[in-house]
């Protein structure tokens, strides 16, 4: 563990800040969209309306005694934060608990007819069926003829930039998709990434853990990267970590993995070949899914339980995708951007890589010149606009 002390965790109590806008604007927008996406009855409508009012002006409320995970949430801080304003508790915690309370409002964990129904599924399926997704799959047809190094880079960057396809992010920033991505990465440890996954005789015994972020248009390139690493003999097994229940609008669950594989296998051209190989890999056990409860915890990864720590310790590399997972990986604090990535991830039990487009204030591992140039060009917008990205690796 690094001796670098963490700054205070980020709260949402500063008007005009990005965290405050998420709590005050994004969450009510999500509630409205969920309310309109299903023919919920009056009871669900009342609970959703109450949650919307609570987010704006109320306080964090306890889960009902019947909630199957109430004791787990008490261990995760509910006893400490119940009764306090949503804006006055750690932002990571309040965001996560919002989604848990949203599931409570729609009866996801209840005994009624809405039990187990993903409230975000219409949005996920619409994205998966969008013309942009089909265009991206068509681009795979020409990939096989390119040199191996180009294929490596294309699939790694496809997984990285796929992180722009974030439904929750778009709800709070309507222009996010229209802004062009900046091609240069603010940090790029790609060479180290590939050095940890050499195509050699030891690869068959090598496990890669891939901590997924979003479903749909992001999950597909993640799956394609996994298929490529297996096919190129860079690892013998991929463990795909997904959320145990719907989370953060578009975060991937097991059902979303199945939807993505069906999209691939039903597509024309090379996409279908990739889909069939992935389907076979799951049947053979070289691609497996893990939905650990801690994947939806409102806590940094430094607090991971012993069984998860042991899994990551055995992996040749753990790839952590996306903005939320990055916040959990390094700690949701306003680190000085030049704080070494290796220092803040020193606790992690094995080699770890972050693939992330920047959508929140947290950032580490930049050199001073890069930070100064970004600030001079964009102020602080570069941190949250989703147009910059990074590949960071700690061996």
C-alpha positions as CSV (number, residue, x, y, z in Angstrom):
1,X,0.0,0.0,0.0
2,X,1.2,3.4,-0.9
3,X,2.0,6.0,1.8
4,X,0.4,8.7,-0.3
5,X,-2.5,10.0,1.8
6,X,-5.8,10.3,-0.1
7,X,-7.5,13.7,-0.2
8,X,-11.0,13.8,1.3
9,X,-13.6,11.9,-0.7
10,X,-15.7,13.8,-3.1
11,X,-19.1,15.0,-2.0
12,X,-22.0,16.4,-4.0
13,X,-22.6,19.4,-1.8
14,X,-21.0,22.1,-4.0
15,X,-23.5,23.8,-6.3
16,X,-22.3,24.0,-9.8
17,X,-19.9,21.0,-9.4
18,X,-20.2,17.9,-11.6
19,X,-21.2,15.7,-8.6
20,X,-23.9,18.1,-7.6
21,X,-25.3,18.2,-11.1
22,X,-25.5,14.4,-11.2
23,X,-27.5,14.3,-7.9
24,X,-29.7,17.3,-8.7
25,X,-30.2,16.8,-12.4
26,X,-29.1,13.4,-13.7
27,X,-30.9,11.3,-11.1
28,X,-34.3,13.0,-11.5
29,X,-34.0,12.7,-15.3
30,X,-33.3,9.0,-14.9
31,X,-36.4,8.6,-12.7
32,X,-38.6,10.3,-15.3
33,X,-37.3,8.1,-18.1
34,X,-37.8,4.9,-16.1
35,X,-41.3,6.0,-15.1
36,X,-42.2,6.5,-18.8
37,X,-40.5,3.4,-20.1
38,X,-42.8,0.9,-18.4
39,X,-46.6,0.7,-17.7
40,X,-46.0,0.7,-14.0
41,X,-49.0,1.0,-11.7
42,X,-49.9,3.7,-9.2
43,X,-47.9,2.2,-6.4
44,X,-44.6,2.2,-8.4
45,X,-45.4,5.7,-9.6
46,X,-45.8,6.9,-6.1
47,X,-42.5,5.4,-5.0
48,X,-40.7,6.8,-8.0
49,X,-42.1,10.3,-7.3
50,X,-41.1,10.0,-3.7
51,X,-37.6,9.0,-4.6
52,X,-37.3,12.0,-7.0
53,X,-38.4,14.4,-4.2
54,X,-36.0,12.7,-1.8
55,X,-33.1,13.2,-4.2
56,X,-33.8,16.9,-4.5
57,X,-34.7,17.9,-1.0
58,X,-34.8,14.9,1.3
59,X,-32.5,12.6,3.1
60,X,-31.1,9.1,2.7
61,X,-33.7,6.6,3.9
62,X,-33.2,3.0,5.1
63,X,-34.1,0.0,3.1
64,X,-37.2,-2.0,4.3
65,X,-36.6,-4.8,6.7
66,X,-37.6,-7.3,4.0
67,X,-34.9,-6.2,1.6
68,X,-32.7,-9.2,1.0
69,X,-29.5,-7.1,1.0
70,X,-30.3,-4.8,3.9
71,X,-27.6,-6.2,6.2
72,X,-25.0,-5.9,3.4
73,X,-25.9,-2.3,2.9
74,X,-25.7,-1.7,6.6
75,X,-22.1,-3.1,6.5
76,X,-21.5,-0.8,3.5
77,X,-22.4,2.4,5.4
78,X,-26.2,2.7,5.5
79,X,-26.3,3.0,9.3
80,X,-23.9,5.9,9.1
81,X,-25.5,7.8,6.2
82,X,-29.3,7.2,6.8
83,X,-31.0,10.5,7.7
84,X,-28.4,12.7,6.0
85,X,-28.8,14.7,2.9
86,X,-27.9,12.9,-0.3
87,X,-25.5,15.8,-1.0
88,X,-23.6,15.5,2.3
89,X,-22.4,11.9,2.0
90,X,-19.6,10.5,-0.3
91,X,-20.7,11.0,-3.9
92,X,-19.7,7.4,-4.8
93,X,-21.9,6.1,-2.0
94,X,-24.9,8.4,-2.8
95,X,-24.8,7.5,-6.5
96,X,-24.7,3.8,-5.8
97,X,-27.5,3.9,-3.2
98,X,-29.7,5.9,-5.6
99,X,-29.7,3.0,-8.0
100,X,-30.4,0.6,-5.2
101,X,-33.4,2.7,-4.1
102,X,-34.6,3.0,-7.7
103,X,-34.7,-0.8,-7.9
104,X,-36.6,-0.8,-4.6
105,X,-39.1,1.6,-6.0
106,X,-39.9,-0.5,-9.1
107,X,-40.2,-3.7,-7.2
108,X,-37.0,-5.4,-8.6
109,X,-36.3,-7.2,-5.4
110,X,-40.0,-7.6,-4.4
111,X,-42.4,-10.5,-4.7
112,X,-44.7,-8.9,-7.3
113,X,-44.9,-9.1,-11.1
114,X,-42.0,-6.6,-11.6
115,X,-39.6,-8.7,-9.7
116,X,-36.3,-9.1,-11.7
117,X,-37.4,-6.7,-14.5
118,X,-34.5,-4.5,-15.5
119,X,-35.9,-0.9,-15.5
120,X,-33.1,0.1,-17.9
121,X,-33.6,-2.7,-20.4
122,X,-35.5,-0.6,-23.1
123,X,-32.6,1.9,-23.2
124,X,-30.0,-0.9,-23.4
125,X,-31.8,-2.7,-26.2
126,X,-32.4,0.5,-28.2
127,X,-28.7,1.2,-28.1
128,X,-27.8,-2.4,-29.1
129,X,-30.1,-2.1,-32.1
130,X,-29.0,1.3,-33.1
131,X,-27.5,1.9,-36.6
132,X,-24.3,3.0,-35.0
133,X,-23.9,-0.4,-33.5
134,X,-24.4,-2.1,-36.8
135,X,-21.9,0.2,-38.5
136,X,-19.3,-0.7,-35.9
137,X,-19.9,-4.4,-36.4
138,X,-19.5,-4.0,-40.2
139,X,-16.1,-2.5,-39.6
140,X,-14.9,-5.9,-38.3
141,X,-15.1,-7.3,-41.8
142,X,-11.8,-5.6,-42.8
143,X,-10.0,-6.2,-39.5
144,X,-8.8,-9.7,-40.2
145,X,-6.6,-8.7,-43.1
146,X,-4.7,-6.1,-41.1
147,X,-1.3,-6.8,-39.5
148,X,-1.4,-8.4,-36.0
149,X,-0.1,-5.2,-34.3
150,X,-2.8,-3.1,-36.0
151,X,-5.5,-5.6,-34.9
152,X,-4.1,-5.5,-31.3
153,X,-4.3,-1.7,-31.3
154,X,-7.7,-1.5,-33.0
155,X,-9.4,-3.9,-30.5
156,X,-7.8,-2.4,-27.5
157,X,-8.8,1.1,-28.6
158,X,-12.3,-0.1,-29.5
159,X,-12.7,-1.3,-25.9
160,X,-11.3,1.9,-24.6
161,X,-13.4,4.3,-26.7
162,X,-16.5,2.2,-26.4
163,X,-16.7,3.6,-23.0
164,X,-18.2,6.8,-24.5
165,X,-21.4,4.7,-25.1
166,X,-22.8,5.5,-21.6
167,X,-26.5,6.0,-21.3
168,X,-26.4,7.7,-17.9
169,X,-23.7,10.0,-19.0
170,X,-25.8,11.1,-22.0
171,X,-28.8,11.8,-19.8
172,X,-26.8,14.5,-18.0
173,X,-24.9,15.8,-21.1
174,X,-27.1,15.8,-24.2
175,X,-24.1,16.9,-26.4
176,X,-21.8,14.1,-25.3
177,X,-22.2,12.0,-28.4
178,X,-21.8,14.9,-30.8
179,X,-18.4,16.1,-29.4
180,X,-15.5,14.5,-31.2
181,X,-13.2,12.4,-29.2
182,X,-9.6,13.6,-28.9
183,X,-7.4,11.0,-30.5
184,X,-4.3,11.4,-28.3
185,X,-4.5,9.7,-24.9
186,X,-3.7,11.7,-21.8
187,X,-1.8,8.6,-20.6
188,X,-0.9,5.6,-22.6
189,X,0.7,2.5,-21.1
190,X,-0.3,0.3,-24.1
191,X,3.2,-1.2,-24.4
192,X,3.1,-2.4,-20.8
193,X,-0.4,-3.8,-21.3
194,X,0.8,-6.0,-24.1
195,X,4.0,-7.0,-22.3
196,X,1.9,-8.5,-19.5
197,X,0.0,-10.7,-22.1
198,X,2.7,-12.2,-24.3
199,X,1.7,-14.8,-26.9
200,X,4.0,-17.6,-25.6
201,X,3.9,-21.1,-24.2
202,X,2.7,-20.0,-20.8
203,X,-0.4,-18.2,-22.0
204,X,-2.7,-21.3,-21.7
205,X,-2.3,-21.1,-17.9
206,X,-2.8,-17.4,-17.8
207,X,-6.1,-15.8,-16.6
208,X,-7.3,-12.3,-17.5
209,X,-9.9,-10.6,-15.4
210,X,-12.0,-8.0,-17.3
211,X,-14.1,-5.8,-15.0
212,X,-16.8,-4.6,-17.4
213,X,-18.5,-1.3,-17.3
214,X,-21.4,-0.6,-19.7
215,X,-23.6,-2.9,-21.7
216,X,-24.5,-2.6,-25.4
217,X,-22.1,-0.7,-27.6
218,X,-19.4,-0.8,-25.0
219,X,-19.8,-4.4,-24.0
220,X,-19.5,-5.7,-27.5
221,X,-15.9,-4.3,-28.1
222,X,-15.0,-5.6,-24.6
223,X,-16.1,-9.1,-25.7
224,X,-14.3,-8.7,-29.0
225,X,-11.1,-7.8,-27.1
226,X,-11.6,-10.9,-24.9
227,X,-12.1,-13.1,-28.0
228,X,-8.9,-11.6,-29.6
229,X,-6.8,-12.2,-26.5
230,X,-8.0,-15.9,-26.4
231,X,-7.5,-16.4,-30.1
232,X,-4.1,-14.9,-30.2
233,X,-2.9,-17.1,-27.4
234,X,-2.3,-14.2,-25.0
235,X,-4.3,-15.8,-22.2
236,X,-6.0,-19.2,-21.7
237,X,-9.1,-17.9,-19.8
238,X,-11.0,-14.7,-19.4
239,X,-13.2,-14.0,-16.4
240,X,-15.7,-11.2,-17.2
241,X,-16.9,-9.4,-14.0
242,X,-20.3,-7.8,-14.4
243,X,-22.9,-6.3,-12.0
244,X,-25.1,-8.6,-10.0
245,X,-28.2,-6.5,-10.8
246,X,-29.1,-3.4,-12.9
247,X,-26.9,-0.5,-12.0
248,X,-26.0,3.0,-13.2
249,X,-28.4,2.7,-16.1
250,X,-26.2,0.9,-18.6
251,X,-23.8,-1.1,-16.4
252,X,-23.5,-4.7,-17.8
253,X,-25.3,-7.6,-16.1
254,X,-25.3,-11.3,-17.2
255,X,-28.4,-10.7,-19.2
256,X,-26.7,-7.9,-21.1
257,X,-23.8,-10.3,-21.9
258,X,-26.2,-12.7,-23.4
259,X,-27.9,-9.9,-25.4
260,X,-24.6,-8.7,-26.7
261,X,-23.6,-12.3,-27.8
262,X,-26.9,-12.7,-29.6
263,X,-26.4,-9.4,-31.4
264,X,-23.0,-10.6,-32.6
265,X,-24.1,-14.1,-33.6
266,X,-27.1,-12.6,-35.5
267,X,-25.0,-10.0,-37.4
268,X,-23.7,-10.5,-40.9
269,X,-20.0,-11.0,-41.8
270,X,-17.1,-11.3,-39.3
271,X,-19.2,-10.2,-36.3
272,X,-21.1,-13.5,-36.4
273,X,-17.8,-15.5,-36.5
274,X,-16.6,-13.6,-33.4
275,X,-20.0,-14.2,-31.7
276,X,-19.9,-17.9,-32.3
277,X,-16.3,-18.2,-31.0
278,X,-17.4,-16.3,-27.8
279,X,-20.4,-18.5,-27.4
280,X,-18.2,-21.6,-27.7
281,X,-15.7,-20.1,-25.3
282,X,-18.4,-19.7,-22.7
283,X,-19.6,-23.3,-23.3
284,X,-16.1,-24.6,-22.8
285,X,-15.3,-22.4,-19.8
286,X,-12.5,-20.3,-21.3
287,X,-14.8,-17.3,-21.0
288,X,-16.7,-17.2,-17.7
289,X,-19.0,-14.6,-16.0
290,X,-18.6,-13.5,-12.4
291,X,-21.3,-11.3,-10.8
292,X,-19.8,-10.7,-7.3
293,X,-22.0,-8.6,-4.9
294,X,-19.1,-6.2,-4.3
295,X,-19.2,-5.2,-8.0
296,X,-22.2,-3.1,-7.0
297,X,-20.8,-1.9,-3.7
298,X,-20.6,1.9,-3.0
299,X,-17.0,1.5,-1.9
300,X,-13.5,1.8,-3.3
301,X,-11.8,-1.4,-4.5
302,X,-9.4,-1.1,-1.6
303,X,-12.2,-2.4,0.5
304,X,-12.8,-5.6,-1.6
305,X,-13.5,-8.8,0.3
306,X,-10.9,-11.5,0.7
307,X,-12.4,-13.9,-1.9
308,X,-12.3,-11.2,-4.6
309,X,-8.8,-10.2,-3.6
310,X,-7.7,-13.8,-4.1
311,X,-9.2,-14.0,-7.6
312,X,-7.5,-10.8,-8.7
313,X,-4.2,-12.0,-7.2
314,X,-4.2,-15.1,-9.4
315,X,-4.8,-13.1,-12.6
316,X,-2.0,-12.3,-15.0
317,X,-3.8,-8.9,-15.5
318,X,-7.0,-7.3,-14.3
319,X,-8.5,-4.9,-16.8
320,X,-10.8,-2.3,-15.2
321,X,-13.1,-0.6,-17.6
322,X,-14.9,2.7,-17.4
323,X,-15.2,5.8,-15.3
324,X,-17.1,4.4,-12.3
325,X,-14.7,1.5,-12.0
326,X,-11.8,3.9,-12.2
327,X,-13.2,6.0,-9.4
328,X,-13.4,2.8,-7.3
329,X,-10.0,1.7,-8.3
330,X,-8.0,4.8,-7.4
331,X,-10.4,6.1,-4.7
332,X,-13.1,8.8,-5.3
333,X,-11.0,11.7,-4.2
334,X,-9.7,14.8,-5.9
335,X,-6.2,13.6,-6.3
336,X,-3.6,16.0,-7.8
337,X,-3.6,14.8,-11.4
338,X,0.2,14.1,-11.2
339,X,-0.2,11.6,-8.3
340,X,1.3,8.4,-9.7
341,X,-1.2,5.8,-10.7
342,X,1.1,3.1,-9.3
343,X,0.9,4.7,-5.9
344,X,-2.9,4.8,-5.7
345,X,-3.2,1.3,-6.9
346,X,-0.4,-0.2,-4.9
347,X,-3.0,-2.0,-2.7
348,X,-4.3,-4.0,-5.7
349,X,-3.4,-7.7,-5.4
350,X,-2.0,-8.1,-8.9
351,X,-1.2,-6.3,-12.1
352,X,-4.0,-3.9,-13.1
353,X,-4.9,-1.8,-16.2
354,X,-7.4,0.9,-16.4
355,X,-9.2,1.7,-19.8
356,X,-11.3,4.8,-19.3
357,X,-12.7,7.8,-21.0
358,X,-12.8,10.8,-18.7
359,X,-16.3,11.6,-17.4
360,X,-15.7,12.7,-13.8
361,X,-13.2,14.8,-11.8
362,X,-11.0,11.9,-10.5
363,X,-7.7,11.6,-12.4
364,X,-4.2,10.3,-11.5
365,X,-1.1,9.4,-13.4
366,X,-0.6,12.5,-15.6
367,X,2.7,14.2,-16.2
368,X,2.8,17.8,-15.4
369,X,3.1,19.0,-19.0
370,X,0.0,17.1,-20.1
371,X,-2.0,18.5,-17.2
372,X,-0.9,22.0,-17.9
373,X,-1.8,21.8,-21.6
374,X,-5.2,20.4,-20.9
375,X,-6.0,23.1,-18.3
376,X,-4.8,25.8,-20.7
377,X,-6.9,24.5,-23.5
378,X,-10.1,23.5,-21.7
379,X,-10.1,24.7,-18.1
380,X,-11.5,21.8,-16.1
381,X,-13.9,20.5,-18.8
382,X,-11.3,17.9,-20.0
383,X,-12.0,15.9,-16.9
384,X,-15.7,15.4,-17.4
385,X,-16.5,15.9,-21.1
386,X,-15.9,12.3,-22.2
387,X,-13.6,13.4,-25.1
388,X,-10.3,12.3,-23.5
389,X,-9.2,8.8,-22.6
390,X,-6.4,6.9,-20.9
391,X,-4.7,3.5,-20.7
392,X,-2.9,3.1,-17.4
393,X,-1.1,0.0,-16.2
394,X,0.5,-0.9,-12.9
395,X,2.6,-4.1,-13.2
